[in-house]
Amino acid sequence: MDNKHLEQLLEKVAAGEMTAAEAMEALKTLPFEDLDFVNIDNHRSLRTGYPETVFCQGKTDEQIATIMARLAENSDNVIGTRATVDAYKAVKTLLPEAVYHAAAGMIVVNRNPILQSDKVVAVITAGTADIPVAEEAAITAEVLGNQVDRIYDVGVAGIHRLFAKLTRIREANVVIVVAGMEGALASVVGGLVDKPVIAVPTSIGYGANLGGISALLSMLNSCANGVGVVNIDNGFGAGYLAASINRL
């Protein structure tokens, strides 16, 4: 249940359109609802300002559809990450307004878009292969009410491409840098801007990339100040953190 739905409920009680008993029934699923295979956190939006997000990987299509439909009963905006096309089809039977973002593997229900912040989140990738993770970050930030400037394929192997975009990058309030291979781009960007840099290592790279561990360690050992690092391929975490920074 988000703030809007709770406020509407209280207004109905105050106006005499709903009894206290009816309101109690509506609030019965707070703080969570036990559906045997999942405990849906209906209280998260009230605590954090953002609704629960469904991590779809490992869940059946039917479980994903049920969870997202239940969340959508009391929240206008619901996100599913690491979702397949089949999962999306199952969700769409219950939530016709659901949209699938194939590049990011995300299902989004966005019935009441959050007021856009005038603060921009720049999402930068080192290579084209990093775009799926970057899109997860970008779409997350957008659904959470932020303007996003996508700047893709500007890695250190051709650093002049990055320098050509510096004006746009420096206009952002938060910069998300998504890079695989050796992950050097985060350090370079961190040394060029005066804003928080959220580094996202990806699992893109040859053998010694070790599934993203090499990029992760490079980013953690960055000599540039103001660089924070999220987990390997965690575009959602980066987009969420950027939105939280912009909300301050």
C-alpha positions in Angstrom: 0.0 0.0 0.0 1.5 3.3 -1.0 0.9 6.8 0.6 -1.8 7.7 -2.0 -3.9 4.6 -1.3 -3.6 5.0 2.4 -4.6 8.6 2.3 -7.6 7.8 0.2 -8.7 5.1 2.7 -8.4 7.6 5.6 -10.3 10.2 3.7 -13.2 7.8 3.1 -13.3 7.0 6.8 -13.3 10.7 7.7 -16.0 11.4 5.2 -18.2 8.6 6.5 -18.0 6.7 3.2 -16.3 3.8 4.9 -16.6 2.4 8.4 -13.7 1.8 10.7 -14.3 -2.0 10.4 -14.1 -1.8 6.7 -10.9 0.2 6.9 -9.5 -2.4 9.3 -10.3 -5.1 6.8 -8.6 -3.2 4.0 -5.5 -2.7 6.2 -5.4 -6.3 7.3 -2.6 -7.2 4.8 -0.3 -4.6 6.4 2.6 -5.0 7.0 2.7 -8.1 4.8 0.4 -10.7 3.2 1.2 -14.4 3.5 0.4 -16.3 0.3 2.2 -19.5 1.3 4.9 -19.3 -1.3 5.6 -15.6 -0.6 5.2 -12.9 2.0 4.3 -9.8 0.1 5.6 -6.6 1.8 2.7 -4.2 1.4 4.3 -1.8 3.9 7.5 -1.1 2.0 6.2 2.0 0.1 5.1 3.6 3.4 8.6 2.9 4.9 10.8 3.7 2.0 8.7 5.8 -0.4 9.1 3.1 -3.2 7.0 0.0 -3.6 8.4 -3.5 -3.4 10.1 -4.8 -6.6 9.7 -8.3 -7.7 13.0 -10.2 -8.5 11.6 -12.7 -11.0 14.6 -15.0 -11.5 13.9 -18.4 -9.9 10.2 -17.8 -9.6 7.6 -19.5 -11.8 5.6 -17.4 -14.3 2.5 -18.0 -12.3 4.1 -16.9 -9.0 5.4 -13.7 -10.7 2.0 -12.9 -12.1 0.3 -13.5 -8.7 2.8 -11.4 -6.8 2.7 -8.5 -9.2 -1.1 -8.5 -9.4 -1.4 -8.5 -5.6 1.1 -5.6 -5.3 -0.8 -3.7 -8.0 -4.0 -3.8 -6.0 -2.6 -1.2 -3.6 0.3 0.3 -5.6 0.0 2.1 -9.0 3.6 1.3 -10.0 5.1 -2.1 -9.8 8.5 -3.4 -11.2 9.6 -6.9 -12.0 13.3 -7.4 -12.7 15.2 -10.4 -14.4 11.9 -11.3 -16.2 11.4 -13.5 -19.2 9.0 -12.9 -22.1 6.9 -15.9 -20.8 6.7 -14.3 -17.3 5.6 -11.1 -18.9 2.8 -12.9 -20.8 1.6 -14.4 -17.6 1.6 -11.0 -15.8 -0.2 -9.4 -18.7 -3.2 -11.7 -18.4 -3.8 -10.2 -14.9 -2.4 -6.7 -15.6 -3.1 -5.7 -19.2 -1.3 -2.4 -18.6 2.0 -4.1 -18.0 4.9 -3.3 -20.3 7.9 -5.5 -21.1 11.3 -3.9 -21.6 13.2 -6.6 -23.5 16.7 -5.1 -23.3 16.5 -4.8 -19.5 14.3 -7.9 -18.9 11.9 -5.8 -16.9 8.1 -5.8 -16.5 6.7 -2.4 -15.5 3.3 -1.3 -14.4 3.3 2.5 -14.3 -0.3 3.6 -14.0 0.5 6.8 -12.0 4.0 8.0 -13.0 5.9 9.6 -10.2 6.4 13.4 -10.6 9.6 13.8 -12.6 12.6 15.3 -10.7 14.4 18.1 -12.5 17.6 16.3 -11.5 19.1 14.1 -14.2 20.7 10.7 -13.9 23.3 10.0 -16.5 23.7 6.3 -17.4 26.9 5.5 -19.2 28.2 2.3 -20.6 31.7 1.3 -21.6 30.4 -0.9 -24.4 27.3 -1.9 -26.3 27.3 -5.3 -24.5 26.8 -3.5 -21.2 23.5 -2.0 -22.3 21.1 -4.6 -20.8 22.4 -3.8 -17.3 22.4 -0.1 -18.1 18.8 -0.3 -19.2 17.8 -2.0 -16.0 19.3 1.0 -14.1 17.8 3.6 -16.5 14.3 2.2 -16.4 14.4 1.8 -12.7 15.4 5.4 -12.2 12.7 6.6 -14.7 9.9 4.7 -13.0 11.1 6.1 -9.7 10.6 9.6 -11.1 13.9 10.7 -12.6 15.0 12.1 -16.0 17.6 9.8 -17.5 20.3 10.7 -20.1 21.6 7.5 -21.8 25.2 7.7 -23.0 26.3 4.4 -24.4 29.5 2.8 -25.8 32.0 5.4 -24.6 34.6 3.1 -23.0 38.3 3.7 -22.4 39.4 1.9 -25.5 38.3 5.0 -27.4 38.2 7.6 -24.7 37.7 10.4 -27.1 34.1 9.2 -27.3 33.7 9.9 -23.6 35.2 13.4 -23.8 32.8 14.3 -26.6 29.9 13.7 -24.1 31.4 15.4 -21.0 29.1 18.4 -21.1 26.1 16.2 -20.8 27.7 14.0 -18.2 28.6 17.0 -16.0 25.0 18.3 -16.2 23.7 15.2 -14.4 23.2 15.1 -10.6 24.1 11.5 -10.4 26.2 9.4 -12.8 25.8 5.6 -13.2 28.8 4.0 -14.9 28.2 0.5 -16.3 31.3 -1.4 -17.4 32.6 -4.9 -17.9 36.1 -6.1 -19.0 38.5 -4.3 -16.6 35.9 -1.8 -15.4 38.3 1.2 -15.8 35.6 3.6 -17.0 34.2 4.3 -13.5 37.6 5.6 -12.3 38.0 7.8 -15.4 34.5 9.3 -15.0 35.0 9.7 -11.2 38.0 11.9 -11.9 36.1 14.2 -14.3 32.9 15.0 -12.4 31.9 16.6 -9.1 28.8 14.4 -8.6 28.3 11.0 -7.1 29.3 8.1 -9.4 27.6 4.8 -9.0 29.7 2.1 -10.6 28.1 -1.1 -11.9 30.5 -3.9 -12.8 29.1 -6.3 -15.5 29.9 -9.9 -16.2 30.8 -9.0 -19.8 34.4 -10.0 -20.7 36.8 -12.8 -21.6 38.0 -15.4 -19.1 40.1 -13.3 -16.7 37.1 -11.0 -16.3 35.9 -13.9 -14.0 32.2 -13.2 -14.5 32.6 -9.5 -13.5 34.9 -10.0 -10.5 37.8 -8.3 -12.2 35.6 -5.2 -13.0 34.2 -5.3 -9.4 37.7 -5.3 -7.9 38.9 -2.5 -10.2 35.9 -0.3 -9.2 36.4 -1.0 -5.5 40.0 -0.1 -5.9 39.3 3.1 -7.8 41.7 6.0 -7.1 39.0 8.5 -8.0 37.0 9.9 -5.1 33.2 9.8 -4.9 32.8 6.4 -6.6 30.5 3.9 -4.9 30.0 0.3 -6.2 27.0 -2.0 -6.4 27.0 -5.7 -7.1 27.9 -7.3 -10.5 25.1 -6.7 -13.1 23.0 -4.9 -10.4 21.4 -2.2 -12.6 18.3 -2.1 -10.5 20.4 -1.3 -7.4 22.2 1.5 -9.1 19.0 3.0 -10.5 17.3 2.8 -7.1 20.3 4.4 -5.3 20.5 7.2 -7.9 16.8 7.9 -7.4 17.3 8.0 -3.6 20.1 10.5 -4.0 18.0 12.7 -6.2 15.1 12.6 -3.7 17.2 14.1 -0.9 
